[in-house]
């Protein structure tokens, strides 16, 4: 495949790369998320990834920016693209359990709860409106908004939201072995609960079973007047599905080919059902001579922190695939 599955239709002059950081209590459920050294520590991943992107290293904890198998976190890819494009990411705190350690635009949200025991995002409507005003403000500064995310456990909340909206989704995972049975059990319980409560409106569904990132992203794409890209995999499909349910524009979703090729998920099928024509980035990590990066090709990590969208943005800013790959390898080699 070519580096991009579709041609670039807009070259931004003043892009903003805006990753939304949030937590969901589901990431603490053993086996649900691989985004951290242990289930309890998954809540720190958005903070540590943002720290890595801004500072070039993780300073608040004595850990390396890769998985136990040596697979680099996607935040290193995003870091490489920010350096290549000379951009400073605009981090948004939609609802973190702990305060971030780098400059972040705070929406004063709360971390998402466990939807099995009550509404996960009870203030989803307020977060949507805050996202709208933020998107409106960013419109005065930028002509392209690339929205990324870092929400450990977010593929499970995405599954719940997509299923509740009527899409027969199977979502991806940061792990090679997707914990389908656990995710299915949670989604099934949520569907039964939502039917019992008669909740069918998109923001009501997000409030009951989503995470703080989803309403913020939807609000931002409503408020932003320029070009919008949703940078991510199945979590951004959930954003697109909610946007469609709210009669908002459904923007492009950009992700890596590793999400598309995940046999445990049905990304392309659900994207088509929503009305999204995804753009896939193929960085050919298996050809770069780095054993950790090659693990993306066997299904580890796959995507995160807007890495696919960051590579797309670099291409839209006239950087060649060879430049993009070289910068990624250089950045990751510096951590080895």
C-alpha positions in Angstrom: 0.0 0.0 0.0 1.1 3.6 -0.5 2.0 5.7 2.6 -1.6 7.1 2.5 -4.7 5.3 1.3 -6.1 8.5 -0.1 -4.8 11.7 -1.5 -4.3 14.8 0.7 -7.1 17.3 -0.2 -6.1 20.1 2.1 -2.7 21.5 3.1 -3.0 23.5 6.3 -1.2 26.7 7.0 -2.0 26.9 10.7 -2.8 23.5 12.0 -3.5 22.6 15.6 -2.8 19.1 16.9 -5.1 18.7 19.9 -4.9 15.4 21.9 -7.7 15.0 24.4 -6.6 13.3 27.6 -9.0 11.4 29.9 -9.5 8.4 32.1 -12.1 5.8 32.5 -12.4 3.5 35.5 -12.7 0.6 33.1 -8.9 0.7 32.4 -8.4 -0.5 36.0 -10.3 -3.7 35.3 -7.6 -6.4 35.0 -7.1 -7.5 31.4 -9.0 -4.6 29.7 -6.2 -2.3 28.8 -2.5 -2.8 28.0 -1.7 0.9 28.2 0.4 0.7 31.4 2.6 -1.5 33.5 -0.4 -2.6 35.6 -4.2 -2.0 35.6 -4.0 0.5 38.5 -1.3 2.5 36.7 -3.1 2.8 33.4 -4.6 6.1 34.7 -1.2 7.7 34.5 -0.6 6.8 30.8 -2.2 10.0 29.3 0.0 12.2 31.7 3.2 10.2 30.9 2.6 10.2 27.2 2.0 14.0 27.2 5.1 14.4 29.2 7.1 12.4 26.7 5.8 14.4 23.7 6.5 17.8 25.3 9.8 17.0 27.1 11.2 14.2 25.1 11.3 11.9 28.1 9.2 10.7 31.0 10.3 12.5 34.1 7.7 11.8 36.8 8.1 8.0 36.9 11.1 5.8 36.4 9.8 4.0 33.4 10.7 3.6 29.7 8.4 4.7 26.9 7.7 1.3 25.5 5.9 -1.9 26.4 7.5 -4.9 28.2 8.2 -6.4 24.8 10.1 -3.4 23.6 7.3 -1.9 21.4 7.5 1.9 21.5 4.5 3.8 22.7 2.7 5.7 19.9 3.5 8.8 21.8 7.0 8.6 20.5 5.7 8.6 17.0 3.6 11.7 17.8 6.6 13.3 19.4 8.6 12.7 16.3 5.9 14.3 14.1 5.6 17.3 16.3 9.4 17.8 16.0 9.4 17.3 12.3 6.5 19.8 11.8 7.7 22.3 14.4 4.4 22.1 16.2 3.5 22.3 19.9 0.5 20.0 20.7 -2.5 21.6 22.4 -3.3 19.1 25.1 -6.9 19.1 26.6 -7.7 17.7 30.0 -11.3 16.3 29.5 -11.2 14.4 32.8 -8.1 13.0 34.4 -7.8 11.4 37.8 -4.5 13.2 38.5 -3.2 16.6 37.5 -1.1 16.6 34.3 2.6 17.6 34.5 2.7 19.6 31.3 0.7 22.6 30.1 -2.9 21.5 29.4 -6.1 23.2 28.6 -8.4 22.2 31.5 -12.1 21.7 30.9 -12.6 20.8 34.6 -14.1 17.5 33.8 -14.0 14.4 36.0 -12.5 11.0 35.2 -15.0 8.6 33.7 -16.6 6.1 36.0 -17.3 2.4 35.6 -20.6 2.3 33.6 -21.5 -1.0 35.3 -22.2 0.8 38.5 -23.7 4.1 37.4 -23.5 6.8 34.7 -19.9 7.0 33.5 -19.9 10.7 32.3 -22.8 12.4 34.1 -21.8 15.8 32.9 -21.4 14.8 29.2 -23.7 17.6 28.1 -21.6 20.2 29.9 -18.4 18.8 28.4 -20.0 18.9 24.9 -20.7 22.6 25.3 -17.2 23.3 26.7 -15.8 21.5 23.7 -18.0 23.6 21.4 -16.7 26.9 22.8 -13.1 25.6 22.6 -13.6 24.6 19.0 -15.1 28.0 18.2 -12.1 29.7 19.9 -9.6 27.6 18.0 -11.3 28.5 14.7 -9.8 32.0 15.1 -6.3 30.6 15.4 -6.2 27.7 13.0 -7.4 26.4 9.6 -7.1 22.6 10.5 -7.9 20.9 13.8 -6.5 17.4 14.3 -8.1 15.8 17.3 -6.3 12.9 18.9 -6.9 11.1 22.2 -5.3 9.2 25.0 -7.9 7.3 27.0 -6.7 3.9 28.4 -9.7 1.6 28.3 -11.3 3.8 25.7 -11.9 1.0 23.2 -14.2 -0.6 25.7 -16.2 2.6 26.2 -16.2 3.0 22.4 -17.7 -0.5 22.0 -20.4 0.3 24.5 -21.3 3.6 22.7 -21.2 2.1 19.2 -23.4 -0.9 20.2 -25.9 1.4 22.0 -26.1 3.5 18.8 -26.9 0.4 16.8 -23.6 -0.5 15.2 -22.5 -4.1 15.4 -18.9 -3.1 16.3 -16.0 -5.2 17.2 -13.3 -2.9 18.5 -9.5 -3.1 18.4 -7.1 -3.3 21.4 -3.6 -2.2 22.2 -2.8 -5.8 23.0 -2.0 -8.6 20.5 -4.7 -10.8 22.1 -7.9 -8.7 22.2 -9.8 -9.3 25.5 -13.1 -9.8 23.6 -15.0 -11.7 26.2 -14.5 -9.0 28.9 -15.4 -6.2 26.6 -18.5 -8.1 25.3 -19.7 -8.7 28.8 -19.5 -5.1 29.7 -21.1 -4.0 26.4 -24.0 -6.5 26.8 -24.6 -5.3 30.4 -24.7 -1.7 29.2 -27.1 -2.4 26.4 -29.5 -4.1 28.7 -29.3 -1.2 31.1 -29.8 1.4 28.4 -32.9 -0.4 27.1 -34.3 -0.7 30.5 -33.8 3.1 31.1 -35.1 4.0 27.6 -32.0 6.0 26.7 -31.6 6.5 22.9 -30.2 10.0 22.5 -26.5 10.1 21.6 -25.4 12.3 24.5 -27.5 10.3 27.0 -25.8 7.2 25.7 -22.3 8.8 26.2 -23.3 10.0 29.6 -24.3 6.5 30.6 -21.5 4.5 29.2 -18.9 6.6 27.4 -15.8 8.5 28.5 -15.0 12.2 28.8 -13.1 12.4 25.5 -16.2 11.6 23.4 -18.4 14.6 24.2 -15.5 17.0 24.2 -14.4 15.9 20.7 -18.0 16.1 19.4 -18.3 19.6 20.8 -15.0 20.7 19.2 -15.9 19.5 15.8 -19.2 21.3 16.0 -17.6 24.6 17.0 -14.5 24.5 14.7 -15.2 26.1 11.3 -12.2 24.8 9.4 -11.0 21.4 8.4 -11.3 18.7 11.1 -9.5 15.3 11.3 -10.2 12.7 13.9 -6.9 11.0 14.6 -7.4 7.5 16.0 -9.0 4.1 15.6 -12.2 2.7 17.0 -12.4 5.4 19.7 -12.7 8.0 16.9 -15.3 5.9 15.2 -17.4 6.3 18.3 -16.9 10.1 18.1 -18.0 10.0 14.5 -21.0 7.9 15.3 -22.1 10.3 18.1 -21.5 13.2 15.7 -23.8 11.6 13.1 -26.4 10.9 15.8 -26.3 14.6 16.7 -26.6 15.7 13.0 -23.2 17.2 13.0 -20.7 16.9 10.1 -18.9 13.6 10.2 -15.2 14.4 9.6 -12.4 12.3 8.2 -11.0 9.6 10.5 -7.3 8.9 10.0 -5.6 5.9 11.6 -2.9 3.4 11.0 -3.1 0.4 8.7 -2.5 -1.7 11.8 -6.0 -0.9 13.0 -7.6 -1.6 9.6 -5.8 -5.0 9.5 -6.8 -6.1 13.0 -8.7 -9.4 12.4 -10.3 -9.1 15.8 -12.1 -5.9 14.9 -14.3 -4.7 12.0 -13.1 -1.1 11.7 -13.7 -0.7 7.9 -17.2 -2.2 8.1 -18.3 0.1 11.0 -16.7 3.2 9.3 -18.7 2.5 6.2 -21.9 2.1 8.3 -21.3 5.4 10.0 -20.6 7.1 6.7 -16.8 7.6 7.2 -14.3 7.1 4.5 -11.1 6.5 6.6 -7.6 7.4 5.6 -5.1 4.8 6.5 -1.4 5.5 7.1 1.1 2.7 6.3 4.5 3.6 7.8 6.0 0.2 6.9 7.4 -0.3 10.4 8.4 -3.8 9.5 10.9 -2.4 7.0 12.7 0.0 9.3 15.0 -2.5 11.0 13.7 -1.8 14.5 12.4 -4.9 16.3 10.1 -2.9 18.6 8.5 -1.0 15.8 8.0 -4.2 13.9 5.7 -5.4 16.6 3.1 -2.9 15.3 2.9 -5.2 12.3 1.9 -8.2 14.4 -0.9 -6.3 16.2 0.7 -4.8 19.3 -0.3 -1.2 20.2 -1.4 -0.4 16.6 -2.4 3.3 17.3 -2.7 5.9 20.1 -2.2 9.5 21.0 -3.2 10.5 17.5 -0.1 8.8 16.0 -1.7 8.0 12.7 -3.2 11.5 12.4 0.1 13.0 13.3 1.8 11.2 10.4 -1.0 12.3 8.1 -0.6 15.9 9.2 3.2 15.7 8.5 2.4 14.5 5.0 -0.2 17.3 4.6 2.6 19.7 5.6 4.7 18.5 2.6 7.0 16.1 4.5 7.8 13.0 2.4 7.2 9.4 3.7 11.0 8.9 3.8 11.4 12.0 6.0 8.5 10.9 8.3 9.9 7.4 8.7 13.5 8.7 9.3 12.3 11.1 12.0 10.3 8.3 13.7 13.3 6.0 13.7 15.6 8.7 14.9 13.3 9.7 17.8 12.7 6.1 18.9 16.4 5.2 18.6 17.2 8.0 21.0 15.2 6.2 23.7 16.9 2.8 23.1 
